[in-house]
Amino acid sequence: MEVQPASSDCSPHHSPASVNMVRYSTAVATARVRRLALALLLVALTAALIAPAGAQPPAPLLLIISVDGLRPDYVTAADKHGLKIPALRRLLKEGAFAEGVQGVVPTTTYPSHTTLLTGVWPAKHGIFANTLFDPERTGDRAWYWYAEDIRVPTLWDAAAGAGWKTASVLWPVSVGARVDWNIPEFWHYGGPGDGKLMRLVSTPGLLGEMEKELGEFPRGLGAEHDEGHARFVTWLLEKKRPSLLTLHLIALDHEQHQTGPFSREVFAVLERLDTIIGNLRATAERLAPGRAWLAIVSDHGFAKTEHQLNLVYAFRSAGLLTIERGRIAEWTAVPWSSGGSAAIVLKDSGDEAARTKVRDVLAKLAGDPANGIDRVLDTDGLRARGGFPTASFLVGLKPGWHIASGFTGGLVTKGQGGQHGHLPDVPDLRAAFFVVGPGVPAGRALGLIDMRDIAPTLARRVGLTLPSADGKPLLP
């Protein structure tokens, strides 16, 4: 019998058994690849689910330092004054700055600081002056201490809404603010009792924790006190790691009230504060490299004081108020003083006879240059500038003049030192603004800006939203 050659399908290399083995191995490998792909997919999905909670990019750090009473020309014309302020001068080259900030009515600390955090005028945010309206002076000139009086959202609120931690040291109108670690500006009569009050109004336990390491929290208005406050701020930055911190430095304002702007004593204080600013900037950039912003702001400028105008004397002489036992007993109209200006409040805003009488008294006063009055605004003028919504008039003085409110002395007396509170378009009263950080154009001069623009500018730069602000962002 003839033997036929073996078919190729039945060759030793391709027997049915070997073919099945190959197919089996391929199936196994495919299954393994599929299982591996599925496992990788599960890992990726798990990572995606975990990332938002555990792998968020670090939050930015915005440090806002208010140098109370800082005139912009102290920095922009530092050479002219022989000032040694390297930290502030760096901001001119490395960041953006305003040639001047036109503030609010009145140009005083508490309404201005609230505008700096809200981007709206005092008539809208509710902090109308430093001190509450108290014509009979029953409350010992109580101040606007409490954040609950602010009627609109602040940068603190915007930061909290974004999940940021916040801190604040001695910022005006901050008692009870929505701040995680808060040491508010607050005092009463002075002495050791104020230290106890400060512990009560600060974040519970915070000052006790800090004072164990740093000693007693400084209470005072000098440069040495601001230097002490800066040590507490450094501690907060290092130990609590807030994303927004606000700090109010007071010594420059205090010295200008005493010796007037441009004095040797004022410049010595500013040079000490410049060291504080440089050190705090270095701390912020060390703790948040590539994501730290520093903003230097002020609430107002300063004008020299040479004379005082006493509107209480003028109104008493006109029969608009009476004084008994050292207090205003009866009044038809009364001045609400704010340094270089005074709002005039009628007891009955609908009393047209009283309004006419007050208008005549003010017109006579303003008609005599010896009284130092720059302008008198009526109700419409006040509304257009967002100040004193409950007042019927505002008396704005010229630089060199200050509103006196004592019950003794004549209409015009001599004054000394320095003052603010004048109308915000007076050049001496312009405030300051400097900002540096990622994305801020170096050497960018912003010109003369509106104080309401500062809060939305800072909010946009660091990724916060503040839609209630009336100002506009000045940087992209």
The 8 nearest C-alpha neighbors of each residue, nearest first, counted from 0:
[[1, 2, 3, 4, 5, 6, 9, 7],
 [0, 2, 3, 4, 5, 6, 9, 7],
 [1, 3, 0, 4, 5, 6, 9, 10],
 [4, 2, 1, 5, 6, 0, 7, 9],
 [5, 3, 6, 2, 7, 1, 10, 9],
 [6, 4, 9, 3, 7, 10, 8, 2],
 [5, 7, 9, 8, 4, 10, 3, 11],
 [8, 6, 10, 9, 5, 13, 11, 12],
 [9, 7, 6, 10, 13, 14, 15, 5],
 [8, 10, 14, 6, 7, 13, 5, 11],
 [9, 11, 7, 12, 13, 8, 14, 6],
 [10, 12, 13, 14, 9, 7, 8, 17],
 [13, 11, 10, 14, 17, 9, 8, 18],
 [14, 12, 10, 11, 17, 8, 9, 18],
 [13, 15, 9, 17, 16, 11, 10, 12],
 [16, 14, 18, 17, 19, 13, 9, 8],
 [15, 17, 19, 14, 18, 20, 13, 21],
 [16, 18, 20, 14, 19, 15, 13, 21],
 [19, 17, 15, 21, 20, 16, 13, 22],
 [20, 18, 22, 16, 21, 17, 23, 15],
 [19, 21, 17, 23, 18, 22, 24, 16],
 [22, 20, 24, 18, 23, 19, 25, 17],
 [21, 23, 19, 25, 20, 24, 26, 18],
 [24, 22, 20, 26, 21, 25, 19, 27],
 [23, 25, 27, 21, 26, 22, 20, 28],
 [26, 24, 28, 22, 23, 27, 29, 21],
 [27, 25, 29, 23, 24, 28, 30, 22],
 [26, 28, 24, 30, 25, 29, 23, 31],
 [29, 27, 31, 25, 30, 26, 24, 32],
 [30, 28, 26, 32, 31, 27, 25, 33],
 [31, 29, 33, 27, 28, 32, 34, 26],
 [30, 32, 34, 28, 33, 29, 35, 27],
 [33, 31, 35, 29, 30, 34, 36, 28],
 [32, 34, 30, 36, 31, 35, 37, 29],
 [35, 33, 37, 31, 36, 32, 38, 30],
 [36, 34, 38, 32, 37, 33, 31, 39],
 [37, 35, 33, 39, 38, 34, 32, 40],
 [36, 38, 40, 34, 35, 39, 33, 41],
 [37, 39, 35, 41, 40, 36, 34, 42],
 [40, 38, 42, 36, 41, 37, 35, 43],
 [39, 41, 37, 43, 38, 42, 36, 44],
 [42, 40, 44, 38, 43, 39, 45, 37],
 [43, 41, 39, 45, 40, 44, 46, 38],
 [42, 44, 40, 46, 41, 45, 47, 39],
 [45, 43, 47, 41, 46, 42, 40, 48],
 [44, 46, 42, 48, 47, 43, 41, 49],
 [47, 45, 49, 43, 48, 44, 50, 42],
 [48, 46, 44, 50, 45, 49, 43, 51],
 [47, 49, 45, 46, 50, 44, 51, 52],
 [48, 50, 46, 47, 52, 51, 53, 45],
 [51, 49, 54, 53, 47, 52, 48, 46],
 [52, 50, 55, 49, 53, 54, 48, 47],
 [53, 51, 50, 49, 54, 55, 48, 47],
 [52, 54, 50, 51, 55, 49, 56, 48],
 [53, 55, 50, 51, 52, 56, 49, 57],
 [56, 54, 51, 53, 57, 50, 52, 58],
 [55, 57, 54, 58, 59, 51, 53, 50],
 [58, 56, 55, 59, 287, 290, 54, 60],
 [57, 59, 242, 56, 60, 163, 290, 55],
 [60, 58, 290, 242, 291, 57, 61, 461],
 [59, 61, 242, 291, 243, 292, 290, 62],
 [60, 62, 243, 292, 291, 293, 242, 63],
 [61, 63, 293, 244, 243, 245, 292, 294],
 [64, 62, 294, 245, 295, 293, 244, 246],
 [63, 65, 246, 295, 245, 247, 294, 296],
 [64, 66, 296, 247, 297, 67, 295, 248],
 [67, 65, 248, 297, 69, 68, 296, 247],
 [66, 68, 252, 297, 249, 69, 65, 298],
 [67, 69, 252, 300, 299, 297, 298, 70],
 [70, 68, 297, 66, 67, 300, 71, 431],
 [69, 71, 300, 72, 73, 430, 431, 68],
 [72, 70, 431, 73, 74, 99, 430, 75],
 [71, 73, 75, 76, 74, 70, 77, 98],
 [72, 74, 71, 77, 70, 76, 75, 69],
 [75, 73, 77, 72, 76, 71, 88, 87],
 [74, 76, 72, 77, 73, 71, 98, 91],
 [77, 75, 72, 74, 79, 78, 73, 80],
 [76, 78, 74, 82, 80, 79, 73, 75],
 [79, 77, 81, 80, 76, 82, 75, 74],
 [78, 80, 76, 77, 81, 82, 73, 75],
 [79, 81, 77, 78, 82, 76, 73, 261],
 [82, 80, 78, 79, 77, 83, 76, 266],
 [81, 83, 77, 80, 84, 78, 266, 270],
 [82, 84, 270, 85, 81, 77, 273, 78],
 [83, 85, 273, 270, 87, 86, 82, 88],
 [86, 84, 88, 87, 89, 83, 273, 277],
 [87, 85, 277, 89, 88, 84, 273, 276],
 [88, 86, 89, 90, 85, 84, 273, 74],
 [87, 89, 85, 90, 91, 86, 84, 74],
 [90, 88, 86, 87, 91, 92, 93, 85],
 [89, 91, 93, 94, 88, 92, 87, 435],
 [92, 90, 89, 88, 442, 93, 94, 96],
 [93, 91, 442, 90, 89, 441, 94, 88],
 [92, 94, 441, 90, 442, 91, 89, 435],
 [95, 93, 435, 441, 90, 442, 434, 440],
 [96, 94, 443, 434, 442, 444, 433, 441],
 [97, 95, 433, 444, 432, 445, 434, 443],
 [98, 96, 445, 99, 446, 432, 444, 447],
 [97, 99, 446, 447, 96, 71, 445, 444],
 [98, 100, 447, 97, 429, 431, 430, 71],
 [101, 99, 430, 448, 429, 431, 449, 450],
 [102, 100, 449, 429, 423, 450, 448, 424],
 [103, 101, 423, 450, 100, 106, 449, 299],
 [102, 104, 106, 105, 423, 111, 120, 101],
 [105, 103, 386, 106, 422, 423, 384, 385],
 [104, 106, 420, 103, 107, 422, 421, 128],
 [107, 105, 420, 103, 104, 299, 421, 423],
 [108, 106, 420, 105, 111, 109, 110, 419],
 [107, 109, 111, 298, 110, 112, 129, 106],
 [108, 110, 129, 112, 111, 171, 107, 113],
 [111, 109, 126, 113, 128, 112, 127, 121],
 [112, 110, 114, 298, 108, 113, 109, 107],
 [113, 111, 115, 109, 114, 110, 108, 298],
 [112, 114, 110, 116, 115, 111, 117, 109],
 [113, 115, 117, 111, 118, 116, 119, 112],
 [114, 116, 112, 113, 454, 117, 118, 453],
 [117, 115, 153, 113, 114, 154, 454, 118],
 [118, 116, 153, 114, 119, 115, 468, 454],
 [117, 119, 451, 468, 114, 454, 470, 469],
 [120, 118, 469, 114, 451, 117, 468, 123],
 [119, 121, 385, 123, 122, 114, 124, 103],
 [122, 120, 124, 123, 127, 126, 125, 386],
 [121, 123, 385, 386, 120, 125, 388, 124],
 [124, 122, 121, 120, 125, 119, 150, 385],
 [125, 123, 150, 121, 149, 151, 122, 126],
 [124, 126, 121, 149, 123, 122, 150, 127],
 [127, 125, 110, 121, 128, 124, 149, 143],
 [126, 128, 121, 387, 110, 125, 122, 386],
 [129, 127, 130, 110, 126, 109, 105, 107],
 [130, 128, 109, 142, 143, 108, 107, 110],
 [131, 129, 142, 128, 141, 143, 140, 132],
 [130, 132, 142, 141, 133, 143, 140, 129],
 [133, 131, 134, 130, 335, 140, 128, 136],
 [132, 134, 136, 135, 131, 137, 138, 140],
 [135, 133, 136, 132, 333, 327, 335, 137],
 [134, 136, 327, 137, 133, 326, 328, 329],
 [137, 135, 133, 134, 138, 139, 140, 326],
 [136, 138, 135, 139, 133, 140, 134, 326],
 [137, 139, 140, 136, 141, 133, 135, 131],
 [138, 140, 141, 136, 137, 133, 142, 135],
 [141, 139, 138, 130, 136, 142, 131, 133],
 [142, 140, 138, 130, 139, 131, 143, 133],
 [141, 143, 130, 144, 131, 129, 140, 128],
 [142, 144, 130, 145, 172, 129, 131, 126],
 [145, 143, 172, 142, 174, 173, 185, 171],
 [146, 144, 174, 172, 147, 173, 143, 148],
 [145, 147, 173, 176, 172, 148, 149, 174],
 [146, 148, 145, 149, 175, 176, 150, 174],
 [147, 149, 146, 145, 150, 125, 126, 143],
 [150, 148, 124, 147, 146, 125, 151, 126],
 [149, 151, 124, 125, 148, 152, 123, 147],
 [150, 152, 124, 149, 153, 117, 467, 123],
 [153, 151, 156, 117, 154, 467, 150, 157],
 [154, 152, 117, 156, 155, 116, 157, 151],
 [153, 155, 157, 156, 116, 158, 117, 152],
 [156, 154, 153, 158, 157, 159, 177, 178],
 [157, 155, 159, 153, 154, 158, 152, 160],
 [158, 156, 154, 160, 159, 155, 463, 161],
 [159, 157, 161, 155, 163, 160, 156, 154],
 [158, 160, 162, 156, 163, 161, 157, 155],
 [161, 159, 157, 158, 162, 156, 163, 155],
 [162, 160, 158, 159, 163, 157, 463, 156],
 [161, 163, 159, 160, 158, 164, 157, 58],
 [164, 162, 158, 159, 161, 242, 165, 241],
 [163, 165, 241, 242, 179, 159, 162, 243],
 [166, 164, 243, 241, 179, 178, 244, 242],
 [167, 165, 180, 244, 181, 178, 179, 241],
 [166, 168, 245, 181, 244, 246, 182, 170],
 [167, 169, 182, 246, 170, 183, 181, 245],
 [170, 168, 184, 183, 247, 182, 246, 171],
 [169, 171, 247, 184, 168, 183, 246, 173],
 [170, 172, 184, 173, 109, 169, 112, 144],
 [173, 171, 144, 145, 146, 143, 174, 170],
 [172, 174, 146, 176, 183, 171, 145, 170],
 [175, 173, 145, 183, 176, 146, 144, 172],
 [174, 176, 146, 173, 145, 177, 147, 200],
 [177, 175, 173, 146, 178, 174, 147, 145],
 [176, 178, 156, 155, 175, 179, 159, 146],
 [177, 179, 165, 176, 180, 181, 166, 155],
 [178, 180, 165, 166, 181, 164, 177, 202],
 [181, 179, 166, 202, 178, 165, 167, 182],
 [180, 182, 167, 202, 201, 166, 178, 183],
 [181, 183, 201, 168, 169, 167, 202, 184],
 [184, 182, 169, 173, 174, 170, 168, 181],
 [183, 185, 169, 171, 170, 173, 182, 186],
 [184, 186, 183, 144, 197, 187, 174, 169],
 [187, 185, 193, 188, 189, 184, 197, 196],
 [186, 188, 189, 193, 185, 192, 196, 141],
 [189, 187, 186, 190, 193, 192, 191, 139],
 [190, 188, 193, 187, 186, 192, 191, 194],
 [189, 191, 192, 193, 188, 194, 187, 218],
 [192, 190, 194, 193, 189, 195, 196, 188],
 [193, 191, 195, 194, 190, 196, 189, 188],
 [192, 194, 196, 195, 191, 189, 186, 190],
 [195, 193, 197, 191, 192, 196, 198, 190],
 [194, 196, 192, 198, 193, 197, 199, 191],
 [195, 197, 193, 199, 194, 198, 200, 192],
 [196, 198, 194, 200, 195, 199, 201, 193],
 [199, 197, 195, 201, 196, 200, 206, 194],
 [198, 200, 196, 197, 201, 195, 203, 202],
 [199, 201, 197, 198, 174, 196, 202, 183],
 [202, 200, 182, 198, 181, 199, 197, 203],
 [201, 203, 181, 205, 180, 204, 200, 182],
 [204, 202, 205, 201, 199, 198, 206, 200],
 [203, 205, 207, 206, 208, 202, 198, 201],
 [206, 204, 208, 207, 202, 203, 209, 201],
 [207, 205, 209, 208, 210, 204, 198, 201],
 [208, 206, 210, 204, 205, 209, 211, 198],
 [209, 207, 205, 206, 211, 210, 204, 212],
 [208, 210, 206, 211, 207, 212, 213, 205],
 [209, 211, 214, 213, 207, 212, 215, 208],
 [212, 210, 209, 208, 213, 214, 207, 215],
 [211, 213, 210, 209, 214, 208, 207, 215],
 [214, 212, 210, 211, 209, 215, 231, 230],
 [213, 215, 210, 212, 211, 216, 209, 217],
 [216, 214, 210, 217, 213, 211, 206, 209],
 [215, 217, 214, 218, 210, 228, 227, 206],
 [218, 216, 224, 227, 215, 219, 228, 225],
 [219, 217, 216, 224, 220, 194, 193, 215],
 [218, 220, 224, 221, 217, 225, 223, 250],
 [219, 221, 250, 249, 224, 253, 222, 218],
 [222, 220, 250, 224, 223, 219, 225, 253],
 [221, 223, 225, 250, 224, 268, 226, 271],
 [224, 222, 226, 221, 225, 227, 220, 250],
 [223, 225, 227, 221, 226, 222, 217, 219],
 [224, 226, 228, 222, 227, 223, 248, 229],
 [227, 225, 223, 229, 224, 228, 222, 275],
 [226, 228, 224, 230, 225, 229, 217, 223],
 [227, 229, 225, 231, 230, 226, 224, 232],
 [228, 230, 232, 226, 231, 227, 233, 225],
 [231, 229, 233, 227, 228, 232, 234, 226],
 [230, 232, 234, 228, 229, 233, 235, 227],
 [233, 231, 229, 235, 234, 230, 236, 228],
 [234, 232, 230, 236, 235, 231, 229, 237],
 [235, 233, 231, 237, 232, 236, 238, 230],
 [236, 234, 232, 239, 238, 233, 237, 231],
 [237, 235, 240, 233, 234, 239, 238, 232],
 [236, 238, 234, 235, 240, 239, 233, 286],
 [237, 239, 235, 234, 236, 240, 233, 241],
 [238, 240, 235, 236, 241, 237, 234, 180],
 [239, 241, 236, 237, 238, 242, 235, 164],
 [242, 240, 164, 165, 243, 239, 166, 236],
 [241, 243, 60, 164, 163, 59, 165, 61],
 [244, 242, 61, 165, 241, 60, 62, 166],
 [243, 245, 166, 62, 167, 165, 63, 241],
 [244, 246, 167, 63, 64, 62, 168, 166],
 [247, 245, 64, 168, 167, 170, 65, 169],
 [246, 248, 65, 170, 169, 64, 249, 66],
 [249, 247, 66, 225, 65, 67, 250, 246],
 [250, 248, 67, 252, 251, 220, 247, 253],
 [249, 251, 221, 253, 222, 220, 252, 254],
 [252, 250, 254, 253, 249, 268, 255, 67],
 [253, 251, 68, 255, 67, 250, 254, 249],
 [252, 254, 250, 256, 251, 255, 220, 249],
 [253, 255, 257, 251, 256, 252, 265, 258],
 [256, 254, 259, 252, 260, 258, 257, 417],
 [255, 257, 417, 416, 253, 254, 259, 418],
 [256, 258, 416, 254, 255, 259, 253, 417],
 [257, 259, 416, 255, 256, 254, 262, 417],
 [260, 258, 417, 416, 255, 303, 256, 257],
 [259, 261, 255, 262, 303, 301, 417, 302],
 [262, 260, 265, 263, 259, 266, 80, 255],
 [263, 261, 265, 264, 260, 259, 258, 266],
 [262, 264, 266, 265, 267, 261, 258, 268],
 [265, 263, 267, 262, 266, 268, 254, 258],
 [266, 264, 262, 268, 267, 263, 254, 255],
 [265, 267, 269, 263, 268, 264, 270, 262],
 [268, 266, 264, 270, 265, 269, 263, 271],
 [269, 267, 271, 265, 266, 270, 222, 251],
 [270, 268, 272, 266, 271, 267, 273, 265],
 [269, 271, 273, 267, 272, 268, 84, 83],
 [272, 270, 268, 273, 274, 269, 267, 275],
 [271, 273, 269, 275, 274, 270, 268, 276],
 [272, 274, 270, 276, 275, 271, 84, 86],
 [275, 273, 277, 272, 271, 276, 278, 270],
 [274, 276, 272, 278, 273, 277, 279, 226],
 [277, 275, 273, 279, 274, 278, 280, 272],
 [276, 278, 86, 274, 280, 275, 279, 273],
 [277, 279, 281, 275, 280, 276, 274, 282],
 [280, 278, 282, 276, 281, 277, 283, 275],
 [279, 281, 283, 277, 282, 278, 276, 284],
 [280, 282, 278, 284, 279, 283, 285, 277],
 [283, 281, 279, 285, 280, 284, 286, 278],
 [284, 282, 280, 286, 285, 281, 287, 279],
 [283, 285, 288, 287, 281, 286, 282, 291],
 [286, 284, 282, 283, 288, 287, 281, 280],
 [285, 287, 283, 284, 288, 282, 237, 236],
 [288, 286, 284, 290, 291, 285, 283, 289],
 [289, 287, 284, 290, 285, 286, 291, 283],
 [288, 290, 291, 287, 437, 284, 436, 59],
 [289, 291, 59, 287, 288, 60, 437, 292],
 [292, 290, 60, 287, 284, 436, 59, 61],
 [293, 291, 436, 61, 435, 60, 62, 294],
 [292, 294, 62, 435, 434, 61, 63, 436],
 [295, 293, 434, 63, 433, 64, 62, 296],
 [294, 296, 64, 433, 432, 65, 63, 434],
 [297, 295, 432, 65, 431, 64, 66, 294],
 [298, 296, 65, 431, 66, 67, 430, 69],
 [297, 299, 111, 430, 108, 67, 112, 68],
 [300, 298, 430, 68, 428, 106, 429, 297],
 [299, 301, 428, 70, 429, 430, 68, 427],
 [302, 300, 419, 428, 418, 427, 260, 68],
 [303, 301, 418, 417, 398, 427, 419, 399],
 [302, 304, 417, 399, 259, 416, 260, 418],
 [305, 303, 399, 417, 415, 400, 416, 414],
 [304, 306, 414, 399, 415, 413, 400, 303],
 [307, 305, 413, 414, 400, 412, 304, 399],
 [306, 308, 401, 412, 400, 411, 402, 414],
 [309, 307, 411, 402, 403, 410, 310, 401],
 [310, 308, 403, 410, 311, 312, 404, 402],
 [311, 309, 313, 312, 314, 308, 334, 404],
 [310, 312, 314, 313, 309, 404, 315, 334],
 [311, 313, 315, 310, 309, 314, 410, 316],
 [314, 312, 310, 316, 311, 315, 317, 410],
 [315, 313, 317, 319, 311, 316, 312, 310],
 [316, 314, 320, 318, 312, 317, 313, 319],
 [315, 317, 313, 314, 318, 312, 319, 320],
 [318, 316, 314, 315, 319, 313, 360, 320],
 [317, 319, 315, 316, 320, 314, 321, 331],
 [318, 320, 314, 331, 317, 332, 315, 330],
 [321, 319, 330, 315, 329, 318, 331, 314],
 [322, 320, 329, 328, 327, 315, 330, 323],
 [321, 323, 327, 328, 326, 325, 324, 320],
 [324, 322, 326, 325, 328, 327, 321, 329],
 [325, 323, 326, 322, 327, 328, 321, 406],
 [324, 326, 323, 322, 327, 406, 328, 405],
 [327, 325, 322, 323, 324, 328, 135, 136],
 [326, 328, 322, 135, 321, 329, 323, 134],
 [327, 329, 322, 321, 323, 326, 135, 330],
 [330, 328, 321, 320, 327, 331, 322, 319],
 [331, 329, 320, 332, 319, 321, 333, 328],
 [330, 332, 319, 346, 345, 320, 333, 353],
 [333, 331, 345, 330, 344, 319, 346, 343],
 [332, 334, 344, 343, 330, 335, 345, 134],
 [335, 333, 343, 342, 341, 336, 344, 310],
 [336, 334, 342, 341, 343, 333, 132, 337],
 [335, 337, 341, 334, 338, 340, 402, 342],
 [338, 336, 340, 420, 341, 339, 105, 335],
 [337, 339, 420, 402, 401, 340, 419, 336],
 [338, 340, 421, 420, 401, 419, 396, 402],
 [341, 339, 395, 421, 337, 394, 338, 420],
 [342, 340, 336, 335, 394, 337, 393, 334],
 [341, 343, 393, 335, 334, 392, 390, 344],
 [344, 342, 334, 392, 390, 333, 393, 391],
 [343, 345, 390, 332, 333, 391, 342, 334],
 [346, 344, 332, 347, 348, 331, 343, 333],
 [345, 347, 331, 332, 348, 344, 330, 333],
 [348, 346, 345, 349, 350, 331, 353, 332],
 [347, 349, 345, 350, 346, 391, 344, 351],
 [348, 350, 347, 351, 354, 345, 353, 346],
 [349, 351, 347, 353, 352, 348, 354, 345],
 [352, 350, 354, 353, 349, 355, 348, 356],
 [351, 353, 355, 354, 350, 356, 357, 349],
 [354, 352, 356, 351, 355, 350, 357, 331],
 [355, 353, 351, 357, 352, 356, 358, 350],
 [356, 354, 358, 352, 353, 357, 351, 359],
 [355, 357, 353, 359, 358, 354, 352, 360],
 [358, 356, 360, 354, 359, 355, 361, 353],
 [357, 359, 355, 361, 356, 360, 362, 354],
 [358, 360, 362, 356, 357, 361, 355, 363],
 [361, 359, 357, 363, 362, 358, 356, 364],
 [362, 360, 364, 358, 363, 359, 365, 357],
 [363, 361, 359, 365, 364, 360, 366, 358],
 [362, 364, 366, 360, 361, 365, 359, 367],
 [365, 363, 361, 366, 362, 367, 360, 370],
 [366, 364, 362, 372, 367, 363, 361, 368],
 [365, 367, 363, 364, 362, 368, 372, 370],
 [366, 368, 369, 365, 364, 370, 363, 371],
 [369, 367, 370, 371, 366, 365, 372, 364],
 [368, 370, 367, 371, 372, 411, 365, 366],
 [371, 369, 368, 372, 367, 308, 364, 411],
 [370, 372, 369, 397, 368, 396, 400, 373],
 [373, 371, 396, 365, 370, 374, 397, 395],
 [372, 374, 396, 397, 395, 371, 375, 365],
 [375, 373, 395, 372, 394, 376, 396, 365],
 [374, 376, 394, 393, 395, 377, 392, 373],
 [377, 375, 393, 380, 392, 381, 374, 394],
 [376, 378, 392, 380, 379, 391, 381, 393],
 [379, 377, 391, 381, 380, 392, 382, 376],
 [380, 378, 382, 381, 377, 383, 376, 391],
 [381, 379, 376, 383, 377, 378, 382, 384],
 [382, 380, 378, 384, 383, 379, 386, 385],
 [381, 383, 385, 379, 384, 380, 378, 386],
 [382, 384, 380, 381, 385, 379, 386, 378],
 [385, 383, 381, 382, 386, 380, 104, 103],
 [386, 384, 122, 382, 120, 383, 121, 381],
 [385, 387, 104, 122, 381, 121, 384, 388],
 [388, 386, 390, 389, 127, 122, 381, 342],
 [389, 387, 390, 122, 386, 382, 381, 385],
 [388, 390, 387, 344, 391, 348, 345, 386],
 [391, 389, 344, 387, 343, 388, 392, 342],
 [390, 392, 378, 344, 343, 377, 345, 389],
 [393, 391, 377, 343, 376, 378, 390, 342],
 [392, 394, 342, 376, 375, 341, 343, 395],
 [395, 393, 375, 341, 340, 374, 342, 396],
 [396, 394, 340, 374, 373, 421, 422, 372],
 [397, 395, 372, 373, 339, 371, 340, 400],
 [396, 398, 373, 371, 400, 372, 399, 395],
 [399, 397, 400, 302, 396, 303, 304, 427],
 [398, 400, 304, 303, 305, 397, 302, 306],
 [401, 399, 306, 304, 307, 398, 397, 396],
 [400, 402, 307, 339, 338, 403, 308, 304],
 [403, 401, 308, 338, 307, 339, 309, 340],
 [404, 402, 309, 308, 307, 405, 401, 310],
 [403, 405, 309, 311, 402, 406, 310, 336],
 [404, 406, 407, 403, 311, 309, 408, 312],
 [407, 405, 404, 311, 312, 408, 325, 322],
 [408, 406, 405, 409, 312, 404, 311, 309],
 [409, 407, 410, 406, 412, 405, 312, 411],
 [408, 410, 411, 312, 412, 407, 309, 308],
 [409, 411, 309, 308, 312, 313, 412, 408],
 [412, 410, 308, 307, 409, 309, 370, 306],
 [413, 411, 307, 306, 414, 409, 410, 308],
 [412, 414, 306, 307, 305, 411, 415, 304],
 [415, 413, 306, 305, 304, 307, 412, 416],
 [414, 416, 304, 305, 417, 413, 306, 303],
 [417, 415, 259, 258, 257, 256, 304, 303],
 [418, 416, 259, 303, 256, 304, 255, 302],
 [417, 419, 302, 301, 256, 304, 338, 303],
 [418, 420, 301, 339, 421, 338, 302, 106],
 [419, 421, 106, 339, 338, 107, 105, 337],
 [422, 420, 339, 340, 419, 395, 106, 396],
 [421, 423, 424, 425, 395, 104, 105, 420],
 [424, 422, 102, 425, 101, 103, 428, 106],
 [423, 425, 422, 426, 101, 428, 429, 102],
 [424, 426, 423, 428, 427, 422, 421, 429],
 [427, 425, 428, 429, 424, 423, 300, 99],
 [428, 426, 425, 429, 302, 301, 300, 398],
 [427, 429, 300, 426, 301, 299, 425, 423],
 [430, 428, 300, 100, 101, 99, 426, 427],
 [429, 431, 299, 100, 300, 297, 70, 298],
 [432, 430, 71, 297, 296, 100, 99, 70],
 [433, 431, 296, 97, 96, 295, 297, 434],
 [432, 434, 96, 295, 294, 95, 90, 296],
 [435, 433, 294, 95, 94, 293, 295, 96],
 [436, 434, 94, 293, 292, 439, 93, 90],
 [435, 437, 292, 439, 291, 438, 293, 434],
 [438, 436, 439, 290, 289, 292, 291, 435],
 [437, 439, 440, 436, 460, 475, 435, 441],
 [438, 440, 437, 436, 94, 435, 441, 95],
 [441, 439, 443, 94, 438, 95, 442, 93],
 [442, 440, 94, 93, 443, 92, 95, 439],
 [441, 443, 92, 94, 91, 95, 93, 444],
 [444, 442, 95, 441, 440, 445, 96, 94],
 [445, 443, 96, 446, 95, 97, 442, 98],
 [444, 446, 97, 96, 443, 447, 98, 95],
 [447, 445, 98, 97, 444, 448, 99, 96],
 [446, 448, 99, 98, 100, 97, 445, 101],
 [449, 447, 100, 101, 446, 99, 450, 97],
 [448, 450, 101, 451, 452, 100, 102, 447],
 [451, 449, 102, 452, 100, 453, 101, 448],
 [450, 452, 118, 470, 449, 119, 453, 114],
 [453, 451, 470, 471, 450, 449, 455, 454],
 [452, 454, 456, 451, 455, 450, 115, 457],
 [453, 455, 118, 457, 116, 456, 115, 452],
 [456, 454, 458, 472, 457, 453, 452, 471],
 [457, 455, 472, 453, 454, 459, 458, 473],
 [456, 458, 460, 454, 455, 459, 453, 461],
 [459, 457, 463, 455, 456, 460, 461, 464],
 [458, 460, 462, 456, 461, 457, 463, 455],
 [459, 461, 457, 458, 462, 456, 475, 474],
 [462, 460, 459, 458, 463, 457, 59, 61],
 [463, 461, 459, 460, 458, 464, 457, 59],
 [464, 462, 458, 459, 461, 157, 158, 465],
 [465, 463, 458, 466, 157, 459, 462, 455],
 [464, 466, 467, 468, 455, 157, 458, 463],
 [467, 465, 468, 464, 469, 455, 152, 118],
 [466, 468, 465, 469, 152, 151, 117, 118],
 [469, 467, 118, 466, 470, 119, 465, 117],
 [470, 468, 119, 118, 467, 451, 471, 452],
 [469, 471, 452, 451, 118, 468, 455, 119],
 [470, 472, 452, 455, 473, 469, 456, 451],
 [473, 471, 456, 455, 474, 452, 470, 459],
 [472, 474, 456, 471, 452, 475, 445, 453],
 [473, 475, 472, 456, 460, 439, 459, 440],
 [474, 473, 460, 472, 459, 456, 438, 439]]
